[in-house]
Amino acid sequence: MDTAQPCLNEEWTPNGELKRKRESLDTQETVVSSIFDTQETASSIFDTQETVLSSVFDTSPDRPPSPLSEVPDDLSECSLALKNTIRVSKSGITRWKSPPPTKIVKFNVSRKLLELAIAPRCRLAASRPAVSPLWDYPALYELSKKLAPPTEKLEPAGVPEVWADGRVELCETLHYFRSWQAGGYMTAGFAKGFMFDKSAHSRDYIDSTVVISRAGGGLVRDKETRAHVMRGDQNEDSKVGSLRNSMKYFNPVVIIAGSENPNIRSKPPHMYCVMDYFKPTHIWSEKSNGKKLLRYRFEKLNVKKPSWWAPRGELKEPVPLGSLPPPPTKDCPLCGKESQQVYLQGWVCLQPNCNAFWRLEDGNEPVEDDLIYDPRFLKQATAWPNDGHDYPLAPDAVELSSQSMVGEDRAVASWLGMVCPVCGRCNSRFSWIGWECGNSACNFKKYPPITVIPATTLRDPFNPLTTEYALSRDTHLPLVTLSVSFSHNYRINRYTIPGIDGFVVHLVANKSVIEEPGGPNDMFEELQQKDIGLRRRPMDNAQMKGGSYTRHFAVNYGMPYKFIAATASSPFDNAARAITATRSRLNWASRFMLQDKHHDFNEVLALGYFEQQKINYHDDGEHGLGPTIATLSLGAPGTMRIRMKAKHHHGVSAAGIYDKAPPLPGCASYAARLAAAAELSTLETGSKALQARLRALPTELGLSAKGHAKDAITMALGHGDVVIMHGAGIQKYYEHSVDHAGKLRFALTCRYIEPGSLREGDRPAYEVRPDEGWYDGAALRGE
């Protein structure tokens, strides 16, 4: 009985024979040799008008040998029998000869292996059995064992070119990975880099040339196990679209391995290690625990370059890229779309919207725990026109021009991180004066020359300053009360917020103020030329590996400041004149505005901002701080925004519990919350009735914890301006932020810190002397 099946280029004839569809094919009678036995040559067969077909694998000198040739000897016997069963005649007729007399089981296995080998040219007909159990793929199953990760991680074969000890330094240094929380970095419609760490899927895979991962996002923490689990089905979004763009444009991405990645086969020597550039080759959908899951496959771009993460002692890949035939590819009979076979368990449709999605050809879904990658899928080679290119993993080192351009050394490129040229470590610029490698075994430092920005360049042609009182550019919400006065060369905008015991004052300086001897102009230039100890300070952030740091530089003088970000403190005795002059100037301003409520400041916190640096919303209401805070702004113009804190504005926590604090004017649902406050006051504290009402009120009042309040006050801070915030309520119920437009800005803030509020270990070992300054703004002439 004829058991042959039609290939893609064949069709059945009326007499039961298979005939070629294309006449352009070789019409010479040919015998198909075994995919294992490649020793017979064509010349030895030509006398009998038959030609041995070479293995379907490319056996050119540059092509790696097929690992299928290494299958057990007993399987190779099948090739001899199989070679004598198929022939292609000169007339183009293909037929099976008589079956071999012995080893029928081995013959069936070998025929299956042949079908695997010629899969790109000959797909199985639909009449063949749909499901192929693992014993039908013995050679591939043996290869899958070689591709399985080792039971124990070994030392890596090399060292990474680029690495980092923390997420901040990684993201501030590498242009291809600036994702502070997510595992993928996409920008401008393209994927740039991926970082795979602890949150890996059980079917993720990494070897020296191939990476397979789940798409990022969509994870929540399980309440019982505390493990990250999928929240729901994953669907294609803009991030996936960015990766598809990278595939279309042949843009490789960089993959970074975290030290806790369970799939990398060696021990990463650092917290984050850059692997190399990879080609994104496949995006498809699967199922995991009943939910749709998006998957990515990547191939190393330059396979000739050694993979440092390969286990030490692994002389060569057990299965090189491209050494196997491509995986079987089929069109789904339902949706008509093409899918490759990913697992040895069999072919499934990988189109998530198809009714046959993730079902084997017998209609059942594969058993997840039994899934084994098809080596042909894992190790297929995807050709790109830029294969073998060796793109640099380290960004260009920061170099200043020879033109002494004003502000060049304060630009964004001058405060981002740099890769140490000695050891490869990513280093943020934590010091005001330059970069210092954080590797204890490396002493690399780079301090660029300083180009002073003259104060005269701070002039705004669209908002010129004169010796007259300045014009205002501040704005505020209608509920805020504004009063304006003019005195001592300052326009004074005073803001009062309803429900708050206190006020905010913006003293807008004119030309006479900023140009006075020893004034803002001189202070700005002095702070550029003297190292006052400015550094970026660490912040508490348990979620950020390697710690988190401020986005500005800071140093403290006088009474130690230990709030938000601990800052090194020094005595006023040896401080720069600009520091002591600031204290004197702000004492005068506070005394002028507060009269007898003023308390002399005993601390100056100096903040320095390079281009695009800023300080996000926060408050200064820490225990031990006085009710008055005054700030002098020097340099580039800034914008200070003040808004109600989210919990007071919304009246509900993220957990959906009503905040029983009295509502403030301007908050969400103010009138309804006033009525609710009256009701809650009648309920006993801690009672079940009170707790029930706190859970029910957010729904009844339509309250949501999403979003933020509008900015109540927005102040345009100019060079030499002063802002005073007075009253504990301002800090308790409101928060503020500051950003700036320009290359360089200093913010010098004074407070009174109660010495008794500091822990014994935080108290200064030096004496904080009283202000001995002479400044009196009332003495300045020019009005």
Residue pairs with C-beta under 8 A, 6 or more apart in sequence:
2 16
2 17
2 95
2 96
3 96
4 18
4 86
4 94
4 95
4 96
5 122
5 124
5 125
5 127
5 128
6 12
6 18
6 125
7 18
7 94
7 118
7 121
7 122
7 123
8 121
8 122
8 123
9 20
9 21
9 22
9 25
9 121
10 18
10 19
10 20
10 21
10 94
11 18
11 19
11 21
12 18
12 19
13 19
13 93
17 93
17 94
17 95
18 93
18 94
18 95
19 92
19 93
19 94
20 92
20 94
23 92
25 92
27 90
27 91
27 92
28 49
28 51
28 90
29 49
29 50
29 51
29 87
29 88
29 89
29 90
30 50
30 51
30 52
30 53
30 87
30 88
31 45
31 50
31 51
31 52
31 53
31 83
31 86
31 87
31 88
32 52
32 53
32 82
32 83
32 86
32 87
32 88
32 114
33 40
33 52
33 53
33 54
33 55
33 79
33 83
34 76
34 78
34 79
34 80
34 82
34 83
34 110
34 114
35 55
35 56
35 57
35 66
35 68
35 79
35 113
35 114
35 117
36 68
36 69
36 71
36 75
36 76
36 79
36 113
37 76
37 79
37 80
37 83
38 54
38 55
38 59
38 69
40 52
41 52
42 51
42 52
42 54
44 52
45 51
45 52
49 90
50 87
55 66
55 117
56 117
56 118
56 120
56 121
56 325
57 63
57 66
57 68
57 117
57 323
57 324
57 325
58 322
59 65
63 322
63 323
64 320
64 322
64 323
65 323
66 323
66 324
67 143
67 146
67 318
67 319
67 320
67 323
67 324
68 113
68 117
68 139
68 143
68 324
71 138
71 139
71 142
72 142
74 106
75 106
75 109
75 110
75 113
75 138
75 139
77 103
77 106
78 103
78 106
78 107
78 109
78 110
78 111
78 113
79 110
81 100
81 102
81 103
81 106
81 107
81 110
82 107
82 110
82 111
82 114
84 97
84 100
85 96
85 97
85 98
85 99
85 100
85 107
85 111
86 94
86 96
86 97
87 94
87 95
87 97
88 94
89 95
99 107
100 107
109 136
109 138
112 132
112 136
112 137
113 138
113 139
115 122
115 124
116 137
116 139
116 140
116 325
116 328
116 376
117 325
118 325
119 325
119 326
119 327
119 328
119 329
119 376
120 325
120 326
120 329
123 328
123 329
123 330
124 328
126 333
130 346
130 360
130 361
130 362
131 346
131 360
131 361
131 362
132 346
134 141
134 344
134 345
134 372
135 141
137 344
140 344
140 374
140 375
140 376
141 344
141 372
143 318
143 319
143 324
143 375
144 344
144 372
144 373
144 374
144 375
146 318
146 319
147 207
147 318
147 319
147 373
147 375
147 378
147 379
149 205
149 206
149 207
149 263
149 265
150 265
150 311
153 264
153 265
153 266
153 267
153 311
154 265
154 266
154 267
154 311
154 312
154 313
155 266
155 267
155 311
155 312
156 266
156 267
156 268
156 269
156 308
156 309
156 310
156 311
156 312
157 266
157 306
157 307
157 308
157 309
157 310
157 311
157 312
157 313
157 314
158 306
158 307
158 308
158 309
158 310
159 269
159 308
159 424
160 268
160 269
160 270
160 273
160 274
160 275
160 308
160 309
160 424
161 274
161 308
161 393
161 394
161 424
162 174
162 273
162 274
162 393
162 394
162 419
162 424
162 426
163 269
163 270
163 271
163 272
163 273
163 274
163 424
163 425
163 426
164 170
164 173
164 270
164 271
164 272
164 425
164 426
164 546
165 270
165 271
165 272
165 425
165 426
165 438
165 546
166 271
166 272
166 544
166 545
166 546
166 547
167 180
167 272
167 544
167 545
167 546
168 180
168 428
168 544
168 546
168 547
168 548
168 549
169 417
169 425
169 426
169 427
169 428
169 438
169 546
170 177
170 195
170 256
170 272
170 426
170 546
171 177
171 178
171 179
171 180
172 178
172 416
172 417
172 426
172 428
173 395
173 416
173 417
173 418
173 419
173 426
173 427
173 428
174 193
174 254
174 274
174 395
174 417
174 426
175 192
175 395
176 185
176 192
176 193
176 253
176 254
177 185
177 192
177 193
177 194
177 195
177 254
177 256
178 185
178 187
179 185
179 193
179 195
180 544
182 216
182 217
183 194
183 195
183 196
183 197
183 199
183 216
184 191
184 193
184 194
184 195
184 215
184 216
184 239
184 243
185 191
185 192
185 193
185 194
186 192
186 238
186 239
186 242
186 243
187 242
189 241
189 242
189 245
190 242
190 245
190 246
190 249
190 251
191 239
191 242
191 243
191 245
191 246
191 251
191 253
191 280
192 253
192 254
193 253
193 254
193 255
193 256
194 213
194 216
194 253
194 254
194 255
194 256
194 296
195 255
195 256
195 257
195 258
195 272
196 204
196 206
196 211
196 213
196 255
196 256
196 257
196 258
196 261
196 263
197 257
197 258
197 259
197 260
197 261
198 258
198 260
198 261
198 262
199 219
199 228
200 213
200 214
200 261
200 262
200 263
201 213
201 214
201 288
201 293
202 288
203 212
203 214
203 286
203 288
203 295
203 371
204 212
204 213
204 214
204 263
205 211
205 212
205 213
205 263
205 373
205 378
206 212
206 257
206 261
206 263
206 264
206 265
206 309
207 265
207 310
207 317
207 378
208 265
208 300
208 307
208 309
208 310
208 314
208 317
209 299
209 300
209 303
209 307
209 317
209 320
209 321
210 297
210 298
210 299
210 300
210 321
210 378
210 379
211 255
211 275
211 278
211 297
211 298
212 295
212 296
212 297
212 298
212 373
212 378
213 295
213 296
213 298
214 234
214 288
214 293
214 294
214 295
214 296
215 234
215 239
215 240
215 293
215 294
215 295
215 296
216 239
217 234
217 239
218 230
218 231
218 232
218 234
219 228
219 229
219 230
219 231
220 228
220 229
220 230
220 231
221 227
221 228
221 229
222 228
222 229
229 289
230 288
230 289
230 291
230 293
232 291
233 291
233 292
233 352
234 285
234 291
234 292
234 293
234 294
235 292
235 294
235 352
236 294
240 283
240 294
243 253
243 280
243 283
243 296
244 283
245 251
246 252
246 253
246 280
247 279
247 280
247 281
247 283
250 279
250 384
250 385
250 386
252 277
252 278
252 279
252 280
252 301
252 384
252 386
252 389
252 391
253 277
253 278
253 280
253 298
254 274
254 275
254 276
254 277
254 278
254 393
255 274
255 275
255 276
255 278
255 298
256 272
256 273
256 274
256 275
257 264
257 268
257 272
257 273
257 275
257 309
258 268
258 271
258 272
259 268
259 270
259 271
259 272
259 273
261 268
264 309
265 309
265 310
265 311
266 309
266 310
266 311
266 312
268 309
270 425
271 545
271 546
272 426
272 545
273 309
274 393
275 307
275 308
275 309
276 300
276 301
276 302
276 305
276 307
276 393
277 300
277 301
277 302
277 389
277 391
277 393
278 298
278 299
278 300
278 301
279 298
279 299
279 300
279 301
279 382
279 384
280 296
280 297
280 298
281 297
281 298
281 299
281 382
282 295
282 296
282 297
282 340
283 294
283 295
283 296
283 297
284 294
284 295
284 339
284 340
284 342
284 350
285 292
285 293
285 294
285 295
285 350
285 351
285 352
285 357
285 358
286 292
286 293
286 295
286 342
286 350
286 358
287 293
287 357
287 358
287 365
287 368
288 368
289 368
292 352
299 321
299 381
299 382
300 307
300 321
301 384
301 386
301 387
301 388
301 389
301 391
302 387
302 388
302 389
302 390
303 321
303 388
304 388
305 390
319 375
319 378
319 379
320 379
321 379
321 380
321 381
322 379
322 380
322 381
323 379
324 375
324 376
324 379
324 380
325 376
326 340
326 376
326 380
327 340
327 341
327 342
327 374
327 376
327 377
327 380
328 340
328 341
328 347
328 376
329 338
329 339
329 340
329 341
330 338
330 339
330 341
330 347
331 337
331 338
332 338
332 339
332 349
332 351
332 354
332 356
333 356
334 349
334 354
334 355
334 356
335 349
335 351
335 353
335 354
335 355
335 356
337 349
337 351
337 354
339 347
339 348
339 349
339 350
339 351
340 350
340 377
341 347
341 348
341 374
341 376
341 377
342 348
342 350
342 373
342 374
342 377
343 366
343 371
343 372
343 373
343 374
343 377
344 372
344 373
344 374
345 360
345 366
345 367
345 370
345 371
345 372
346 360
346 361
346 366
347 360
347 361
348 356
348 357
348 358
348 359
348 360
348 361
348 366
349 356
349 357
349 358
349 359
350 357
350 358
351 357
358 365
358 366
359 365
360 366
394 419
394 421
394 424
395 418
395 419
397 418
397 419
397 421
398 413
398 414
398 416
398 418
398 446
398 448
400 408
400 409
400 414
400 448
400 449
400 451
401 408
404 451
405 451
406 451
406 453
406 454
406 457
406 743
407 451
407 453
407 611
407 742
407 743
407 744
408 414
408 451
409 448
409 449
409 450
409 451
410 453
410 610
410 611
410 743
410 744
411 610
411 611
411 743
412 610
412 611
412 612
414 429
414 448
414 610
415 429
415 610
415 611
415 613
416 428
416 429
417 426
417 427
417 428
417 429
417 435
418 426
418 427
418 429
418 435
418 446
419 425
419 426
419 427
420 426
420 427
420 437
420 439
420 442
420 444
421 444
422 437
422 442
422 444
423 437
423 439
423 441
423 442
423 444
425 437
425 438
425 439
425 442
427 435
427 436
427 437
427 438
428 536
428 549
429 435
429 536
430 436
430 535
430 536
430 549
431 534
431 535
432 531
432 533
432 534
432 535
432 553
432 608
433 447
433 450
433 531
434 445
434 446
434 447
434 448
435 445
435 446
435 447
436 444
436 445
437 443
437 444
437 445
450 528
450 529
452 525
452 528
452 529
453 524
453 525
453 528
453 635
453 743
453 744
454 525
455 514
455 520
455 521
455 522
455 524
455 525
455 719
456 521
458 524
458 635
458 636
458 719
458 742
459 465
460 637
460 718
463 471
463 473
463 718
465 509
465 510
465 511
465 514
465 718
466 510
466 511
467 489
467 510
467 511
467 512
467 782
467 783
468 510
469 486
469 489
469 490
469 491
469 508
469 510
470 491
470 508
470 509
470 510
470 718
471 491
472 484
472 491
472 493
472 508
472 716
473 716
474 493
474 506
474 713
474 714
474 715
474 716
475 713
475 714
476 482
476 495
476 712
476 713
476 714
477 666
477 710
477 711
477 712
477 713
479 497
479 498
479 665
479 666
479 712
480 495
480 496
480 497
480 498
480 712
480 713
481 495
481 496
481 497
481 498
482 493
482 494
482 495
483 493
483 494
483 496
484 491
484 492
484 493
484 494
485 492
485 494
486 492
487 592
488 592
488 777
488 778
488 780
488 783
489 509
489 510
489 512
489 513
489 777
489 780
489 782
489 783
490 507
490 508
490 509
490 510
490 513
490 722
490 777
491 507
491 508
491 510
492 505
492 506
492 507
492 508
492 593
493 505
493 506
493 508
493 715
494 503
494 504
494 505
494 506
495 503
495 504
495 505
495 506
495 713
496 503
497 503
497 504
497 666
497 712
497 713
497 730
497 734
498 664
498 665
498 666
499 664
499 665
499 666
499 729
499 733
500 664
500 727
500 729
500 730
500 733
500 734
501 727
501 728
501 729
502 627
502 725
502 726
502 727
502 728
502 729
502 730
503 726
503 727
503 730
504 642
504 713
504 723
504 724
504 725
504 726
504 730
505 593
505 722
505 723
505 724
505 725
505 726
506 715
506 717
506 721
506 722
506 723
507 589
507 721
507 722
507 723
507 724
508 718
508 721
509 520
509 718
509 719
509 720
509 721
509 722
510 782
511 782
512 780
512 781
512 782
512 783
513 519
513 520
513 720
513 777
513 780
514 520
514 521
514 719
514 720
515 521
516 780
518 577
518 581
519 720
520 632
520 634
520 719
520 720
521 719
522 578
523 577
523 578
523 581
523 582
523 634
524 634
524 635
524 719
524 746
526 576
526 577
526 578
527 576
527 578
527 606
527 608
527 634
527 746
528 744
530 576
532 555
532 575
532 576
532 579
532 606
533 555
533 568
533 570
534 553
534 554
534 555
534 606
534 608
535 553
535 554
535 555
535 568
536 549
536 550
536 551
536 552
536 553
536 554
537 549
537 550
537 554
537 565
537 566
537 567
538 547
538 548
538 549
538 565
538 566
539 547
539 548
539 549
539 550
539 564
539 565
540 548
541 547
541 548
550 565
550 615
551 613
551 614
551 615
551 616
552 607
552 608
552 609
552 613
552 614
552 615
553 607
553 608
553 609
553 610
554 565
554 567
554 605
554 606
554 607
554 608
555 567
555 568
555 570
555 605
555 606
556 567
556 568
556 569
556 570
556 603
556 604
556 605
556 606
557 569
557 570
557 571
557 572
557 575
557 579
557 603
557 604
557 605
557 606
558 569
558 571
558 572
558 583
558 601
558 602
558 603
558 604
558 768
559 569
559 602
559 603
559 753
559 755
559 758
559 764
559 768
560 567
560 569
560 603
560 753
560 758
560 762
560 763
560 764
561 567
561 569
561 603
561 605
561 751
561 753
562 758
562 759
562 762
563 620
563 622
563 625
564 618
564 622
567 605
569 764
571 764
571 766
571 767
571 768
571 769
572 579
572 580
572 583
572 604
572 768
572 769
573 766
573 769
575 604
578 748
579 604
579 606
579 748
580 771
580 772
580 773
581 773
581 775
582 604
582 606
582 632
582 748
582 750
583 601
583 604
583 750
583 771
583 773
584 771
584 773
584 774
584 775
585 632
585 722
585 773
585 775
585 777
586 601
586 630
586 631
586 632
586 722
586 748
586 750
587 598
587 600
587 601
587 750
587 771
587 773
587 775
588 775
588 776
588 777
589 630
589 722
589 724
589 777
590 598
590 601
590 628
590 630
590 724
590 750
591 598
592 777
592 778
593 724
593 726
594 628
594 724
594 726
597 628
597 726
598 628
599 626
599 628
599 752
600 752
600 770
600 771
601 630
601 750
601 751
601 752
601 771
602 751
602 752
602 753
602 768
602 770
603 750
603 751
603 752
603 753
603 768
604 748
604 749
604 750
605 748
605 749
605 750
605 751
606 746
606 747
606 748
606 749
607 615
607 746
607 747
607 748
607 749
608 744
608 745
608 746
609 636
609 740
609 744
609 745
609 746
609 747
610 743
610 744
611 742
611 743
611 744
613 740
614 737
614 738
614 739
614 740
615 737
615 738
615 739
616 737
617 641
617 643
617 735
617 736
617 737
618 735
618 736
618 737
619 645
619 731
619 732
619 734
619 735
619 736
620 629
620 725
620 731
620 751
621 728
621 731
621 732
623 757
624 753
624 754
624 756
624 757
624 758
625 731
625 751
625 752
625 753
625 754
625 757
626 751
626 752
626 753
626 754
627 726
627 727
627 728
628 724
628 725
628 726
628 751
628 752
629 724
629 725
629 726
629 731
629 749
629 750
629 751
630 722
630 723
630 724
630 725
630 749
630 750
631 722
631 723
631 724
631 747
631 748
631 749
631 750
632 720
632 721
632 722
632 747
632 748
632 749
633 717
633 718
633 719
633 720
633 721
633 722
633 723
633 745
633 746
633 747
634 719
634 720
634 745
634 746
634 747
634 748
635 719
635 740
635 742
635 744
635 745
635 746
636 719
636 740
636 741
636 742
636 743
636 744
636 745
637 716
637 717
637 718
637 719
637 740
637 741
637 742
637 745
638 716
638 717
638 738
638 739
638 740
638 741
638 745
638 747
639 714
639 715
639 716
639 717
639 738
639 739
639 740
639 741
640 714
640 715
640 717
640 723
640 736
640 737
640 738
641 711
641 713
641 714
641 715
641 736
641 737
641 738
642 711
642 712
642 713
642 714
642 715
642 730
642 734
642 735
642 736
643 649
643 708
643 709
643 710
643 711
643 712
643 734
643 735
643 736
644 664
644 666
644 667
644 709
644 712
644 733
644 734
644 735
645 709
645 733
645 734
645 735
646 705
646 707
646 708
646 709
647 653
647 659
648 659
648 661
648 663
648 664
648 667
648 733
649 666
649 667
649 668
649 708
649 709
650 659
650 667
650 668
650 703
650 704
650 705
650 706
650 707
651 658
651 659
651 663
651 667
651 668
651 669
651 673
651 698
651 701
651 703
652 658
652 659
652 697
652 698
652 703
652 704
652 705
653 659
653 705
654 705
656 695
656 698
656 705
657 694
657 695
657 698
658 676
658 693
658 694
658 695
658 697
658 698
658 703
660 677
660 680
660 694
662 677
663 669
663 670
663 673
663 674
663 677
664 670
664 733
666 709
666 712
667 673
667 709
668 703
669 701
669 702
669 703
672 701
673 701
676 697
676 701
679 693
680 690
680 693
680 694
683 689
683 690
683 693
684 690
697 703
698 704
712 734
715 723
717 723
717 738
717 740
725 731
725 736
738 747
755 763
755 768
